[in-house]
Amino acid sequence: MSMITERPVSDSAGQPPVRTVTEVSATARRDVRAVVAAYVALTKPRIVELLLVTTVPAMMLADGGLPSLWLVAVVLVGGSLAAGAASVLNCYIDRDIDQLMRRTKRRPLPAHTVSPRSALVFGLVLAVISVALMAVTTNWLAAGLTLAAIAYYDLVYTLWLKRTTAANTFWGGACGAAPVLIGWAAVTGSLAPAAWGLFAVVFFWQMPHFYALAIKYKADYARAGIPMLPVVASVRRVNAEIILFSWLTLLSSLAVWPLGMSPIYGVTALVVGGIFVVEAHKLCRRAARGEAVKPMRLFHWSTTYLTILFAAVALDALL
């Protein structure tokens, strides 16, 4: 033990102190943690979490109760890997514009924490594992929907729609709503009207949810040349779409009510959906008057709305 010193030593030439074994080990651990954190950041964990909020309740409704914990665990793991894969590949494709935006310039690729090649390999590996896991443990419909969601998000939305049309959020909305269908298909091997109803809720919800974010970061998107609706359209047009899709979200949620749901779900959908619509109108009214808007208020409430609504779906299925 006496051969390992904890004190830095200098050589006779006055070179910088040699690091001790303890210091080298601590640095190595920090480096490993930083690399792991960078790869996790590429998967955009917050988006993964939000997608899973809709998946499990959809599975419970499809089962009419609580599916086997094994199936739930498999779908959660497979869904997380699939969503993570789509996000990693999105970061790889968008690395050129991410470095131009304040909101995204600290991501691992613009920050040069992870190389583009490593990110591409990581994303493809996650995609293969997720689809294979779903195919082996659930059924081909769920696996096919998983593959389609990844491919559509990265090849159609990220690579094409996002950069070419202001309708990118609308046409890309199917990806965010896909977990509802995947979870339902994993339980039943088919898709019922209630599954499509919940899909419609999440699909329409994404427009006011993401338009609020795009308003907040309008300058960022403009700097990167991305034609998000608030960048290229008038305030009147943006307001009209926020209000339209907020109402469609509410109406879609109510349309699910007669498809085997109880008043527990129905009343919840009516109340939280009503608040969602009111918040959308408040934002648009302030924007129309030229007043300072608070788009993140609608953004955060929209997340709360979706969580509460699907919690009601789960509760309804259990009772």
N, C-alpha and C positions, 0 to 999 in steps of 0.2 A: 504494500500500500504506500510505502514511503517513496516509491519511484514516481508517483503521480502527484505533481504539485498543483495547488490551486492558485498559485501566484503567477502572473505574467512575467516572462523573462525577456531580456533584450540581449542580442548578440553583441560582440565586441565592436561591430561596424556601426552600431547605433541604429540598427533597423527597428521598425515598429515592433512592439511586444508580440510574442508568439501567443496565440490563444490557447487556453487550457482545454483539456478534454471536456470539462463541464460546459464551457462556453461554446465549443463547437457543437456539442450535443444539443444545447438549448437553441442555437441558431438553426440547426437541422430540423428540429421540431417545429420552429416557427415557419420555416420554409415549406414544410409539408402541409401545415395547417393553411398557409396562404394559398398553396396550389389547390388543395381540396376545396377551399372556400371559393376560389375562382371558378372551378368546374361546377360547383353547386349553383353559383350565381348565373351561369350560362343557362341553367334549366328554368330560371325565373320561378322560384318556389311559390311566390304569392299567387301567380296565375294558376299553378298546379293546384294549390289549396282551394281556390275558388271553383275550379272545374270539378273537384271531388265533392264539393258541397252539393252539387246537383246530381252526382252519379249515385251515391248511396240511397238517397230517398227514392230515386227512380227505381232502383233495384227492389226496394221494400214494397213500393206500390205494385210493381210487376209480380212480386211473390205473394202479395196479400198479407204480408207480415214481415218476419225477419228471415232473409235467406240464410243458408248455411254460412257460418263464419268463415269457412275455408273459401267459399266462392267470393264473399265480400273482400277478403284479404287479397285474393288473386287479382280481382278486378281493380282494387285500389293500387296494388303494386304495378300491374300492367298499365293502368291508366296514368299513373304518375310517371312511369317510364316513357309512355307515349307522348304525354304533354311535355315532359322534359326534353325529349328528342326533338319535337317540333320547335321548341323554344331555342334549343342549341343551334339547330340548322337555320332558324330565323336570324340568330345573332351572326352566324357565319355569312349569310347572304347580305345582311344589312350592315356589315362592318364598315362599309364605305360611308354610309350616311350617319351611322351612330357616332362617328368621331366629329361630326359637324353639329351635333345637338347637345346642349348642356345636360339634358335629362339622361342621355345615354353615353356620353363620352367617357364615363368612368367604368363602363362595362369591361369585362376581361379582354376582349379583342381590341377595342380602341386603346385601352390602357397597356396593351402588349404583355399582359399577364399570361395569356394563353395564345399559342400560335394558331393561325387560321387552319392549318392542316390538322392540328391536334383537335380543334373544335369540330371540324368536319368528321373526322374519324369517330370522335366521341358521340356525336349526334347520330350517325349512321348505326353505330353499335347499339345505342339505346333503342333506336327504332326497330332494328331486327329482333332484339330481345323482347321488346314489348309485344310485337305482333306474334312472335313465336309462342310466347307465354299465353297469350289470349287464345291462340289456335289450339294449343295442347290442352289447356285447362278449362276452356269454356266451349265455344262453338265457332264455326266458320263465319257466321254472320257477324258476330261480335269482333272477330279478328279482322274481317274484311272492312268493317266500319272503322276500326282503329287505323288500319293502313290507309284507308281513303282520307281520313281526317288529317293524318300527318302529311300525306302527299298534297292534299288540297291547300293546306295552310302554307306550306313552304314553296311549292311549285306554282300554284295558281295565285294565291293571295300575296305572299311576300315577294316573289320574284316578278310578278306581272301586275296584278291589280293595284297593289299599294302604290306603285310608282307611275301608274298611267291614268287612273280615273278617280274622281271625287266620290264615286260610288263604292270605293274599295271596302269601306266598313260594312256596307249592306251585303255585298256579295261574299265577303269573308266571314259573315256572321254564322254560316253553317258550321264552321270549325268549332267555335266556342260552344255551340249547342249540341254538338255531336256526342259528348259524354252521356247525355240523357239517353240517347238511342243505344249507345254501346252498353250501358248498364242494364237497360231493359232487355236487350237482345241476349246478354250473358245469362240472364235468369230464364227467359222463355224460349229463346231461339227464334223469336219472331218479333214483330212490331205491331202494337195495338194503337187505336185512336188516342188513348190517354198518353201514350209515349210521344206521339206527334204533337199533341196539345202542349205538353211540357217543353218539347223542342221549340215550338213556336214562341212560348214565353221567353225562353233564354235568347232565341234569335232576335226578337224585337227589342228586348231589354238592352242588347249590346249597343244599339245606336245611341240612345240618350246617354248611356254609361260612357261610351268612348268619345262621343262628341264633346262632353263636358271636359274630358282630359285634353282633347285636341284644342279646345278654346284656351285652356290654361297654357298650353305649350304651342300656341299658334306660331309664334316667332321662330321656334325651333324647327317646326315642320317646314316653314317657309324657307328658312336658311338651307335646309337639306333638299329643297325642291320636291317635297312630297305633297301631292295635291289633296290633302285632307280637306273635308268639306268647309270647315271654318276658315281655311286658308284661301280658298278660291271662290267661295260663294258669299253672297250678301248676308248680313245679319238676319234679314227677314227670311231668307231661305233656310238658314241654320235653325232659326226659331221654329219654323214650320215643321221641319223634320223631327226636332226634339219633341215637340208636342204630339205630332202624329204617332211616333213610335212609342211614346209613353202611354198614350191611350190604347194602342194596339197591344202593348204588354199587359195592361190591365184587362182588356177584353179577352185576350187569349187565356189569361189565368182563370177568368170567370167561365170561359167555355169548357175548361177541364172539370168544373164542379159537377155537372150532370153525368160525367163519365165514371160514376161509381164513387165519387167523393162525398164526404159528409159535411155538415155545416161547420165543423172544425176548420176544414180547409177553406170552405167558401167564405166564411166571415173574415178569416185571416187575409185571404186574397183581396177581398173588397177593401178592408181597412188599410193594409200596407200598400196596396196598389193605388188607393186614393191619395195617400200621402205622397207616393212617388209622382203622381200626376200633378199634384199641387206644387211640389218642389220644382218640377219641370216648368210649370207656368210662371212661377216666381222668377226663375232664372231668365226666361225669355222676356218677361215684362221689363225687368231691369235692363236687359240688353237693348230692347226696343226703345227705351227712354234715353239711352246713351249713358246710363248710370254705371258705376263700377259693379261688375258682376262677380259672383263667387262660385265659379263652376265646380270647384272641388267639393262644395257642399252637396250638390246633386250627385257627383261622382261617388262620394263616400256613402251617401244615403242609398244609392242604387245597389251598392254591395250589401248593405244591411238588409235592404228589401229582398234581394234574392236569397239571402241566408234564412231570413224569417219565413219566406214563402215555402222553401223546400223543407224547412224544419216542420212546417205544418203538413206537408206531404208525407213526411216520415211518421209523424204522430198519427195522422189519419190512417195510414196503413197498419199501424200497430193496434189501433183501437177498433 
